[in-house]
Amino acid sequence: MIYLSTKLLFYIVSLLFSLLFLLHVTHAESIRTPPSLRFISFLFMSSKERPTLGGTRIKTRKRNIAAPLDPAAFSDAVVQIYLDNAGDLELVAKSIESSDLNFSRYGDTFFEVVFTGGRTQPGTTKPDEGERHPYSIIDCEPKREVILPSVIYIQKILRRKPFLIKNLENVMQRFLQSLELFEENESKKLAIFTALAFSQKLSGLPPEIVFQPLLKDNLVAKGLVLSFMTDFFREYLIHNSLDDLILILKRGKVEDNLLDFFPSAKRTPEAVSEHFTNAGLLPLVEYNEKKIFEMKLKEMKSMLTSQIAEEADISEVIVTVKQHVKDAKLPDIEVVRILWDVMMDAVQWSGKNQQQNANAALHQVKTWAKLLNTFCTTGKLELELLYKVQVQCYDDTKLMKLFPEIIKSLYHQDVLAEGTILHWFRKGTNPKGRQSFVKALEPFVKWLEEAEEEE
């Protein structure tokens, strides 16, 4: 009996000790409860105090479950919208806006339906199986008034669904890279659409997306690119200026040389002028001739700069300039202007030391006077050179006070004749600094007039 009481007392004391220990541990969050004591504490908890799974977030492995692609069903649904609205693009746009079709997933397919009337085979422009509608851009007449509504319709769609811009780029690139798969009439419709898209500033069609894919060798060699660009130029210039067109060409990185659009056998300035003249694109002809002229001037200026910097023999420089003038058919006036510019650009200026600057400029004039004399062969060219000196001395403060000295040097080196200087002094028409320059040159002119009277 005593043994049982002792054992019971020991059991009760053990339980009390466990209970006290548990109460102590609950206030010490950093101490983890041993598994044995945790089980004992669980036994003494009421059903209300026991933990439950309510509100507990259970982590599970995520799985990427992708719905199967079904562009055919999407294409048929869009085609049906066109058919239900009889091709009325206003109504079509409203129906598309209210539909629950997955445009973000099938954007390319959508524009295939817009351009060709249905889905195309992957990577080509050939029609794929499925429904088609007759109101596409390819199926309409190649006229501005017929294609323009489609451009406006696409603009509305892109404003409401701007994520489709990339899809429009994809489809246009694919079509333009596959021009050989289109009939000539279909290619013309694409060209008119492209011109109208730029004219209307259609979102999502940057010039580089249009022009760069066209520069594939096989397309250029077959003349397909030239035909497309001619239709594009003709349509765009109807309601836009040449400056607007040049800006687009610059953004497309094709403004420097229209020859890139021509087959290799026709890549001559004469062929370009003849082609665009026959196409009624005279402003483009003038622009191209101007670009070629500027390029040739730049080449000659670069060559002259190198030879003068290297202090080449004057006779050698003269031969080189004459050859450039002959090959490029450069006007004599432009040659004189370039010669003076290159000569003065090569002067080694010495900061703020005016006397050294004056000596350097006059030395340059004297050194290369023979080069100027070779090409200033008429009074008109001499007067042009004098005007060039006048403008540069007016624009460059380092040279402003040197004007009379430069004119004297050119006279003594037989570059400027007495009659040219007197004509400028009495009847010069360029107003830049004229009043001060005339006054500065007056003593020299007076000397010339006296010499003339003595003779």
C-alpha positions in Angstrom: 0.0 0.0 0.0 2.8 2.4 1.0 4.7 1.3 -2.2 1.6 2.3 -4.4 1.2 5.6 -2.7 4.9 6.4 -3.2 4.6 5.5 -6.9 1.5 7.6 -7.4 3.1 10.6 -5.6 6.2 10.2 -7.9 4.0 10.2 -11.0 2.1 13.3 -9.8 5.3 15.2 -9.1 6.7 14.2 -12.5 3.6 15.6 -14.2 3.7 18.8 -12.2 7.4 19.2 -13.1 6.6 18.7 -16.8 3.8 21.2 -16.6 6.0 23.9 -15.0 8.7 23.3 -17.5 6.2 23.7 -20.4 5.0 27.0 -19.0 8.6 28.2 -18.8 9.4 27.2 -22.4 6.4 29.0 -23.9 7.9 32.3 -22.8 11.3 31.6 -24.3 10.8 31.6 -28.1 14.4 30.9 -28.9 14.3 27.6 -27.1 12.9 24.6 -28.9 10.8 22.1 -26.9 12.1 18.5 -26.9 9.9 16.0 -28.6 9.1 14.1 -25.4 7.9 17.2 -23.5 6.0 18.5 -26.6 4.0 15.3 -26.6 3.2 15.7 -22.8 2.1 19.3 -23.3 -0.1 18.2 -26.1 -1.9 15.8 -23.7 -2.7 18.6 -21.3 -4.1 20.9 -24.0 -7.8 21.4 -24.4 -9.4 20.7 -27.8 -9.8 24.5 -28.3 -6.1 25.1 -27.7 -4.8 22.4 -30.1 -3.4 23.7 -33.4 -5.4 23.4 -36.6 -4.6 23.8 -40.3 -7.0 26.7 -40.7 -5.4 29.7 -42.6 -2.2 27.7 -43.1 -0.7 28.0 -46.6 0.5 24.7 -48.0 3.2 24.9 -50.7 2.8 22.7 -53.7 4.9 22.3 -56.8 3.8 24.6 -59.6 3.3 23.2 -63.1 3.3 25.1 -66.4 0.2 23.9 -68.0 0.0 25.5 -71.5 -3.2 25.3 -73.5 -2.6 23.9 -76.9 -2.2 26.4 -79.8 -5.2 26.6 -82.1 -4.5 29.4 -84.6 -6.9 27.8 -87.1 -9.9 28.3 -84.8 -8.8 31.9 -84.0 -8.4 32.7 -87.8 -11.8 31.2 -88.6 -13.4 33.3 -85.8 -11.9 36.6 -87.1 -12.8 35.7 -90.7 -16.4 35.1 -89.5 -16.4 38.6 -87.9 -15.5 40.0 -91.3 -18.2 38.0 -93.0 -20.9 38.8 -90.5 -20.2 42.5 -91.0 -19.9 42.3 -94.8 -16.4 43.8 -94.6 -17.6 47.1 -93.0 -14.3 47.9 -91.1 -16.1 50.2 -88.6 -18.4 47.3 -87.6 -15.5 44.8 -87.8 -13.4 46.9 -85.4 -16.3 47.1 -82.9 -16.9 43.4 -83.0 -13.3 42.7 -82.5 -13.2 45.1 -79.5 -16.1 43.3 -77.8 -14.9 39.7 -78.6 -13.1 37.5 -76.1 -10.6 36.2 -78.7 -7.0 35.7 -77.5 -5.3 38.4 -79.6 -2.2 38.5 -77.5 -1.5 34.9 -78.4 -2.5 35.0 -82.1 -1.5 38.5 -83.1 0.5 37.3 -86.2 -2.5 35.3 -87.3 -4.8 38.3 -86.9 -2.7 40.4 -89.3 -2.5 37.5 -91.7 -6.3 37.6 -91.9 -6.2 41.4 -92.3 -3.7 41.4 -95.2 -4.5 38.1 -97.0 -8.1 37.2 -95.9 -7.1 34.2 -93.9 -4.3 32.2 -92.3 -1.0 31.7 -94.1 1.3 28.7 -94.0 4.1 29.1 -91.4 7.0 31.1 -92.8 5.3 31.9 -96.1 2.5 34.0 -97.7 0.7 30.9 -99.1 -2.9 30.5 -97.9 -3.4 27.8 -95.3 -6.5 25.7 -94.7 -9.5 27.3 -93.1 -12.1 30.0 -93.8 -11.3 33.1 -95.8 -12.9 36.5 -96.4 -12.8 38.7 -99.6 -12.2 42.0 -97.8 -8.4 41.9 -97.3 -5.8 44.4 -98.4 -4.5 41.9 -101.0 -7.9 41.3 -102.4 -8.9 45.0 -102.8 -8.2 47.3 -105.8 -4.7 49.0 -105.9 -6.1 52.4 -105.2 -5.5 54.9 -102.4 -9.1 55.5 -101.6 -9.7 51.7 -101.3 -6.7 50.9 -99.1 -6.8 53.9 -96.8 -9.7 52.6 -94.7 -7.7 49.5 -93.9 -4.8 51.7 -92.6 -7.2 53.7 -90.4 -8.8 50.4 -89.2 -5.5 49.0 -88.2 -4.6 52.3 -86.4 -7.8 51.9 -84.3 -7.0 48.4 -83.4 -3.5 49.2 -82.4 -4.7 52.1 -80.2 -6.9 49.7 -78.3 -4.5 46.8 -78.4 -1.0 48.3 -78.5 0.5 44.9 -77.7 -0.2 44.0 -81.4 2.4 46.4 -82.7 5.1 43.8 -82.6 2.9 41.4 -84.5 2.3 43.9 -87.2 6.1 44.3 -87.5 6.5 40.5 -87.7 4.0 40.1 -90.5 5.2 43.0 -92.6 8.8 41.8 -92.4 7.8 38.4 -93.5 5.7 39.7 -96.4 8.4 42.1 -97.6 11.0 39.4 -97.5 8.8 37.2 -99.6 7.9 39.7 -102.4 8.7 37.1 -105.0 5.6 35.1 -103.8 3.2 38.0 -104.5 1.8 38.9 -107.9 2.9 42.3 -109.3 -0.5 43.7 -108.5 -0.4 42.4 -105.0 3.1 43.9 -104.4 1.8 47.2 -105.6 -1.0 47.1 -103.0 1.5 46.4 -100.2 3.6 49.4 -101.5 0.5 51.7 -101.4 -0.4 50.4 -98.0 3.1 51.1 -96.7 3.1 54.6 -98.2 -0.3 55.4 -96.6 0.9 53.9 -93.3 3.8 56.3 -93.2 1.6 59.2 -94.4 -0.9 58.4 -91.6 1.9 57.8 -89.1 0.7 54.4 -88.3 2.0 53.1 -85.0 4.2 50.0 -85.0 5.7 50.4 -88.5 9.1 52.1 -88.2 10.9 52.7 -91.5 13.8 50.3 -90.8 11.2 47.4 -90.5 10.1 48.2 -94.0 13.3 49.0 -95.9 15.9 46.8 -94.4 14.1 43.5 -95.2 13.8 44.6 -98.8 17.6 44.7 -99.3 17.9 41.0 -99.9 20.1 40.3 -102.9 17.7 38.0 -104.6 14.8 40.5 -104.4 17.0 43.4 -105.6 18.4 41.3 -108.5 14.9 40.4 -109.8 13.9 44.1 -109.8 11.1 43.4 -107.2 12.5 46.0 -104.8 12.8 48.7 -107.4 9.2 48.1 -108.5 8.0 48.2 -104.9 9.9 51.3 -104.0 8.8 53.1 -107.1 5.2 52.5 -106.3 5.9 53.5 -102.7 7.6 56.8 -103.7 4.9 57.7 -106.2 2.1 57.2 -103.7 3.8 58.9 -100.8 4.7 62.0 -102.7 1.1 62.7 -103.7 0.3 64.2 -100.3 3.7 64.6 -98.7 6.8 66.7 -99.3 10.2 65.4 -100.5 11.6 66.5 -97.1 9.1 64.2 -95.4 10.2 61.3 -97.6 13.9 62.0 -97.0 13.3 61.9 -93.3 11.7 58.5 -93.6 14.5 57.2 -95.7 17.0 58.5 -93.1 15.2 56.7 -90.4 15.3 53.6 -92.6 19.0 54.1 -93.1 18.7 54.1 -96.9 18.8 57.8 -97.8 22.5 58.0 -98.8 22.3 55.9 -101.9 19.2 55.0 -103.9 21.4 52.7 -106.0 20.9 50.0 -103.5 17.3 49.4 -104.8 18.6 48.8 -108.3 19.8 45.6 -109.8 23.6 45.6 -110.1 23.5 46.0 -113.9 21.6 49.2 -113.5 23.5 50.9 -110.7 24.6 54.0 -112.4 23.5 57.6 -111.8 22.2 57.8 -115.3 20.0 54.7 -114.9 18.6 56.1 -111.6 17.8 59.5 -113.2 16.2 57.8 -116.3 14.1 55.4 -114.2 12.6 57.9 -111.8 12.1 60.5 -114.6 10.0 58.0 -116.5 8.1 57.3 -113.3 7.2 60.9 -112.9 9.4 61.4 -109.8 11.5 64.4 -110.8 11.9 65.7 -107.2 13.6 62.4 -106.4 15.8 62.7 -109.4 17.0 66.1 -108.3 17.5 64.9 -104.8 19.6 61.9 -105.9 21.8 64.1 -108.2 22.4 66.5 -105.4 23.4 63.7 -103.1 25.9 62.3 -105.7 27.2 65.8 -106.2 27.8 66.4 -102.5 29.5 63.0 -102.2 31.9 63.8 -105.0 32.7 67.2 -103.5 33.3 65.5 -100.2 35.7 63.0 -101.8 37.7 65.7 -103.5 37.9 67.8 -100.3 39.1 64.8 -98.4 41.8 64.1 -101.0 42.9 67.7 -101.1 43.1 67.9 -97.3 45.4 64.9 -97.2 47.7 66.2 -99.9 48.0 69.7 -98.4 48.6 68.3 -95.0 51.4 66.1 -96.4 52.8 69.2 -98.3 52.6 67.4 -101.6 54.1 69.0 -104.7 51.7 71.6 -106.1 52.0 70.2 -109.6 50.8 66.8 -108.3 47.9 68.4 -106.5 46.9 70.2 -109.6 46.8 67.0 -111.6 44.7 65.3 -109.0 42.2 68.1 -108.8 41.8 68.3 -112.6 41.2 64.5 -112.7 38.4 64.8 -110.0 36.9 67.7 -111.8 36.8 65.8 -115.1 35.4 62.5 -113.6 32.8 64.2 -111.4 32.0 67.0 -113.8 32.3 69.5 -110.9 31.4 73.2 -111.6 34.4 75.5 -111.6 32.8 77.7 -108.9 32.6 74.8 -106.5 36.2 73.8 -107.1 37.4 77.3 -106.2 35.3 77.3 -103.0 36.7 73.9 -102.0 40.3 74.9 -102.7 40.0 78.0 -100.5 38.3 76.1 -97.7 40.8 73.3 -97.6 43.8 75.7 -97.7 42.5 77.7 -94.7 41.5 74.6 -92.8 45.1 73.4 -93.0 46.5 76.6 -91.3 48.2 75.8 -88.0 46.6 78.4 -85.8 48.5 79.4 -82.6 45.9 80.3 -80.1 45.6 84.0 -79.2 48.8 85.2 -80.8 47.4 87.3 -83.6 50.7 88.1 -85.3 51.6 84.4 -85.6 48.1 83.6 -86.9 48.4 86.4 -89.5 51.8 85.1 -90.6 50.5 81.5 -90.8 47.5 82.5 -92.9 49.5 84.7 -95.3 52.2 82.0 -95.6 49.5 79.5 -96.6 48.1 81.8 -99.3 51.5 82.4 -100.7 52.4 78.7 -100.7 49.3 77.5 -102.5 48.7 80.6 -104.7 49.7 78.6 -107.8 46.9 76.1 -107.1 44.3 78.9 -106.9 45.7 80.6 -110.0 45.3 77.4 -112.0 41.6 77.2 -111.4 40.7 80.9 -111.2 40.7 81.3 -114.9 38.0 84.0 -115.4 37.0 87.2 -113.8 33.8 85.6 -112.5 35.8 82.9 -110.7 38.2 85.5 -109.3 35.2 87.4 -108.0 33.8 84.3 -106.4 37.1 83.7 -104.6 37.1 87.3 -103.4 33.6 86.8 -102.0 34.7 83.6 -100.3 37.6 85.4 -98.6 35.2 88.2 -97.6 32.7 85.8 -95.9 35.4 83.8 -94.1 37.1 86.9 -92.8 33.7 88.1 -91.5 32.9 84.7 -89.9 36.3 84.0 -88.4 37.5 86.7 -85.9 41.1 85.5 -86.4 41.0 86.6 -90.0 38.8 89.7 -89.8 41.8 92.2 -89.7 43.7 90.2 -92.3 41.2 90.8 -95.2 43.2 93.6 -96.9 46.5 91.7 -96.4 45.1 88.5 -98.0 43.7 90.5 -100.9 47.1 92.2 -101.5 48.8 88.8 -101.3 46.4 87.3 -103.9 47.0 90.2 -106.1 50.8 90.0 -106.0 50.6 86.2 -106.6 48.6 86.9 -109.8 45.5 85.1 -108.5 43.2 88.2 -108.4 43.4 90.8 -111.2 43.2 94.5 -110.6 39.9 94.8 -112.4 38.3 92.1 -110.1 39.4 93.9 -107.0 38.1 97.3 -108.3 34.8 95.7 -109.3 34.3 94.3 -105.9 35.3 97.6 -104.2 32.8 99.6 -106.3 29.9 97.2 -107.0 30.3 94.2 -104.6 27.0 92.7 -103.6 27.7 90.6 -100.5 26.8 92.6 -97.4 28.8 90.5 -94.8 31.3 93.0 -93.3 31.4 94.9 -96.5 31.5 98.4 -95.0 34.5 97.7 -92.8 36.3 95.7 -95.4 35.9 98.4 -98.0 37.3 100.9 -95.6 40.2 98.7 -94.7 41.0 98.1 -98.4 40.6 101.7 -99.5 44.4 102.6 -99.3 45.2 99.6 -101.5 42.5 100.4 -104.0 43.7 104.0 -104.1 47.1 102.8 -104.9 45.7 100.6 -107.7 43.8 103.5 -109.2 46.8 105.7 -109.2 48.9 103.0 -110.8 46.2 102.6 -113.4 46.2 106.3 -114.2 50.0 106.4 -114.6 49.8 103.6 -117.0 
